[in-house]
Amino acid sequence: MTSSWFRLDAVPDVALPLACFAASSLIKLVVASRRWSVPVKAECVGRVTGLAVFPVKSLGGVQVDEAVCTHTGLRMVNSDLYDRRYLLTVGDEYRFVTARQSPRMLLVETSVDSVGRLCFDAPGMQRLTLPVADEIVTGQDCKPTKVWGKAISGWDCGSEAADWFTRFLAKPDSSGPHEQYHLSYNPGTGLRSIDHKQHLYVNGLKPVDQLAFHDDGPFLLTTESSLRNLTGRLADVGADPPVTMQYFRPSITVNGNSSPFDEDNWNELYIGDAKFTRFMPCARCMLTTIDPTKGEIRTDGEPLKTLRSYRKIQHNNESPCFGIYLVCDRPATIRVNDNVYALRRRSDWPA
C-alpha cells in the first residue's frame, strides 16, 4: 500500500511548484558548494593583505579592497579598468617603453574618479583625466606595437595625453627634439599568448591564459615573509633607503605563518571563490633597482644585488626570483583579508 505523501495528486496545486523550486535551489546550492570548495589537503598559508591594479604598465598602481580575477588579470570592481590594458609608447613607430628606460614613469600616480575615468597625477603637473574606454576606442586610431617582440595593437588615447606624458617624461638634458610619447589602450582584443620559458615554468597553460601589456603573467603574487627576509639581509649590508613591497609591484600580497619563499611551492591556490595555478617564478631585473618614491635608479644596485646572492633561478642565469606568476582557473572576486589556501608541489628552483 502506498502512503499518501508519495502521491503527486495528494500535493496541493499551489505547493507543488514551490516544492520543485526548493528542491532545484537545494541541488544548485549543493553543486555550487562542491565546485567552490577548497580541497581537503589544501593548507591555509595566510591571508590577502594587498590587492593592486596597475592600469598602465610601469605607472603607479591603484590599491583596492576587492577586485575581479579574470583570465587576463585583475579588473576593478564595477569598472572597465583592467590590469595593464594601457601602455606608453614613444616615437612614430609606437615603440613600447617602461620604467626601465624612463624611471620617472614610476612617479605618475594613477586613480579613478567617481564616474570611472582614469586620472593621472605627477610632480609639477596638473591632473590628466582620460575619457572612458569606450570613447577612446570609438574616437581614436588603432596603432600596432610590440611588447617583448610580440605584436599587439592599442588605441591611441589622443593628443592631450600624448602632450602630458611627453612634457613630464622628456629628458630635459637631451639635445635635439624630443620624441613624442603616446598612451595606448587595448580593450581586450588581439591579446598576446604567454611566453613558455622552458627553464622556468612548472605547469601548463590554457588557451584563455593571455596577456595585454604585462611582462610575463596576468597575476603576480608575493609574500610579506619573503620581503621581511630580504629586508633583513639588506639591513645587514647597510642598504638605504629601505626597500618596500612597492619595488616589486605585485597584484596580490599575502601574509601568514609561512616561511620565506614558501610560495615557491604553492602549486594551486584558492582565494575566495577563485582558483589559481602557479606557472613560473618571477625573474627580477633592473626595474627593482629604481626607487619608486624618487623615480631614480639606486646607486647601490639594491635589492637586485642582494637577491642575486641567494635567489638565482639557475647558476648560469643572473636573474633572481621574487614572487610567483599565477593564471586564473576559476574567475571570481577576491578581497583583502580573504584566506589563502594552497596545494603544494615542491619546486626545483631556485638553484
JOTAPE-V497609 format. One record per backbone hydrogen bond with DSSP energy under -0.5 kcal/mol. CO is the residue of the C=O (numbers start at 0). NH is the residue of the N-H. E is the energy in kcal/mol with one decimal. If there is no record, write none. Layout:
BEGIN
co=CO nh=NH e=E
co=CO nh=NH e=E
END
This chain:
BEGIN
co=2 nh=5 e=-1.4
co=3 nh=6 e=-1.2
co=6 nh=9 e=-1.6
co=7 nh=10 e=-1.5
co=11 nh=15 e=-1.7
co=12 nh=16 e=-0.8
co=13 nh=17 e=-0.8
co=14 nh=18 e=-2.6
co=15 nh=19 e=-2.4
co=16 nh=20 e=-2.5
co=17 nh=21 e=-2.3
co=18 nh=22 e=-2.3
co=19 nh=23 e=-2.5
co=20 nh=24 e=-2.5
co=21 nh=25 e=-2.2
co=22 nh=26 e=-2.2
co=23 nh=27 e=-2.4
co=24 nh=28 e=-2.3
co=25 nh=29 e=-2.3
co=26 nh=30 e=-2.6
co=27 nh=31 e=-2.7
co=28 nh=32 e=-2.6
co=29 nh=33 e=-1.9
co=30 nh=34 e=-2.3
co=31 nh=35 e=-2.5
co=32 nh=36 e=-0.5
co=33 nh=36 e=-0.6
co=38 nh=41 e=-1.6
co=42 nh=44 e=-0.8
co=42 nh=341 e=-2.5
co=44 nh=257 e=-0.7
co=45 nh=339 e=-2.9
co=46 nh=254 e=-2.3
co=47 nh=336 e=-3.0
co=49 nh=252 e=-2.5
co=50 nh=63 e=-2.2
co=52 nh=54 e=-0.7
co=52 nh=61 e=-3.1
co=53 nh=83 e=-3.3
co=54 nh=84 e=-1.0
co=54 nh=85 e=-2.2
co=55 nh=58 e=-1.9
co=60 nh=62 e=-0.6
co=61 nh=52 e=-2.3
co=63 nh=50 e=-0.5
co=64 nh=335 e=-2.8
co=65 nh=76 e=-0.6
co=66 nh=68 e=-0.5
co=66 nh=333 e=-2.6
co=67 nh=69 e=-0.6
co=67 nh=74 e=-2.4
co=68 nh=331 e=-0.6
co=69 nh=72 e=-1.3
co=72 nh=69 e=-1.7
co=73 nh=82 e=-2.4
co=74 nh=67 e=-3.1
co=75 nh=78 e=-1.1
co=79 nh=81 e=-0.7
co=80 nh=75 e=-2.8
co=81 nh=84 e=-0.8
co=83 nh=212 e=-1.9
co=84 nh=185 e=-2.8
co=85 nh=56 e=-2.3
co=86 nh=183 e=-3.2
co=87 nh=96 e=-2.4
co=88 nh=181 e=-2.8
co=89 nh=94 e=-2.2
co=90 nh=93 e=-1.4
co=94 nh=89 e=-2.0
co=97 nh=100 e=-1.2
co=97 nh=101 e=-1.9
co=101 nh=104 e=-2.3
co=102 nh=105 e=-1.7
co=103 nh=106 e=-1.6
co=104 nh=107 e=-1.6
co=106 nh=108 e=-0.6
co=107 nh=59 e=-2.5
co=108 nh=120 e=-2.1
co=110 nh=118 e=-3.0
co=112 nh=115 e=-1.9
co=116 nh=112 e=-2.4
co=117 nh=129 e=-2.9
co=118 nh=110 e=-2.1
co=119 nh=127 e=-2.3
co=120 nh=108 e=-3.1
co=121 nh=124 e=-2.2
co=127 nh=119 e=-2.7
co=131 nh=134 e=-0.8
co=131 nh=135 e=-1.4
co=132 nh=136 e=-2.1
co=133 nh=137 e=-1.9
co=134 nh=138 e=-1.7
co=135 nh=139 e=-1.4
co=140 nh=155 e=-3.0
co=142 nh=153 e=-2.5
co=144 nh=151 e=-2.3
co=145 nh=95 e=-0.6
co=145 nh=147 e=-0.5
co=146 nh=149 e=-1.5
co=149 nh=146 e=-2.4
co=151 nh=144 e=-2.4
co=153 nh=142 e=-3.6
co=154 nh=184 e=-1.7
co=157 nh=161 e=-1.9
co=158 nh=162 e=-3.0
co=159 nh=163 e=-2.1
co=160 nh=164 e=-2.4
co=161 nh=165 e=-2.1
co=162 nh=166 e=-2.4
co=163 nh=167 e=-1.7
co=164 nh=168 e=-2.6
co=165 nh=169 e=-2.2
co=170 nh=173 e=-1.4
co=179 nh=90 e=-2.5
co=181 nh=88 e=-2.9
co=181 nh=183 e=-0.5
co=182 nh=156 e=-3.2
co=183 nh=86 e=-2.3
co=184 nh=154 e=-3.6
co=191 nh=210 e=-2.8
co=194 nh=196 e=-1.2
co=195 nh=197 e=-1.2
co=196 nh=199 e=-2.8
co=196 nh=200 e=-2.3
co=205 nh=208 e=-1.7
co=207 nh=209 e=-1.3
co=208 nh=193 e=-0.7
co=210 nh=191 e=-2.8
co=218 nh=325 e=-2.2
co=219 nh=250 e=-2.1
co=219 nh=251 e=-2.2
co=220 nh=323 e=-2.3
co=221 nh=253 e=-2.1
co=222 nh=226 e=-1.6
co=223 nh=227 e=-2.5
co=224 nh=228 e=-1.9
co=225 nh=229 e=-2.1
co=226 nh=230 e=-3.1
co=227 nh=231 e=-2.0
co=228 nh=232 e=-1.5
co=229 nh=233 e=-2.4
co=230 nh=234 e=-2.2
co=231 nh=235 e=-1.5
co=232 nh=236 e=-1.1
co=233 nh=238 e=-2.7
co=234 nh=237 e=-1.1
co=243 nh=246 e=-1.6
co=244 nh=247 e=-1.8
co=244 nh=248 e=-0.8
co=250 nh=51 e=-2.1
co=251 nh=221 e=-2.1
co=252 nh=48 e=-2.7
co=252 nh=49 e=-1.3
co=253 nh=223 e=-2.5
co=254 nh=46 e=-2.6
co=258 nh=261 e=-1.9
co=260 nh=263 e=-1.5
co=261 nh=264 e=-2.1
co=262 nh=265 e=-1.5
co=264 nh=266 e=-1.1
co=264 nh=344 e=-2.2
co=266 nh=277 e=-1.9
co=267 nh=342 e=-2.4
co=268 nh=275 e=-2.9
co=269 nh=340 e=-2.2
co=270 nh=273 e=-2.5
co=273 nh=270 e=-2.0
co=274 nh=328 e=-2.7
co=274 nh=329 e=-1.6
co=275 nh=268 e=-2.4
co=276 nh=326 e=-2.4
co=278 nh=201 e=-2.0
co=278 nh=202 e=-0.7
co=279 nh=324 e=-3.2
co=280 nh=282 e=-0.8
co=281 nh=321 e=-1.9
co=284 nh=287 e=-1.6
co=285 nh=288 e=-2.0
co=286 nh=289 e=-1.5
co=288 nh=290 e=-0.6
co=288 nh=297 e=-3.4
co=289 nh=291 e=-0.6
co=290 nh=293 e=-1.3
co=290 nh=294 e=-2.6
co=290 nh=295 e=-0.9
co=295 nh=290 e=-2.9
co=297 nh=300 e=-0.7
co=300 nh=304 e=-2.0
co=302 nh=306 e=-2.5
co=303 nh=307 e=-2.2
co=304 nh=308 e=-0.6
co=305 nh=308 e=-1.1
co=305 nh=309 e=-0.5
co=306 nh=309 e=-1.3
co=306 nh=310 e=-2.6
co=310 nh=320 e=-2.6
co=311 nh=350 e=-0.6
co=312 nh=350 e=-0.8
co=313 nh=316 e=-1.7
co=317 nh=319 e=-0.7
co=318 nh=312 e=-1.5
co=319 nh=283 e=-3.5
co=322 nh=281 e=-2.3
co=323 nh=220 e=-2.8
co=324 nh=278 e=-2.0
co=324 nh=279 e=-1.0
co=325 nh=218 e=-1.1
co=326 nh=276 e=-2.4
co=326 nh=328 e=-0.5
co=329 nh=274 e=-1.1
co=331 nh=68 e=-3.1
co=332 nh=272 e=-0.6
co=333 nh=66 e=-2.2
co=334 nh=337 e=-2.0
co=337 nh=47 e=-2.7
co=338 nh=271 e=-0.7
co=339 nh=44 e=-2.5
co=339 nh=45 e=-0.9
co=340 nh=269 e=-2.4
co=341 nh=42 e=-2.7
co=342 nh=266 e=-2.2
co=342 nh=267 e=-1.7
END
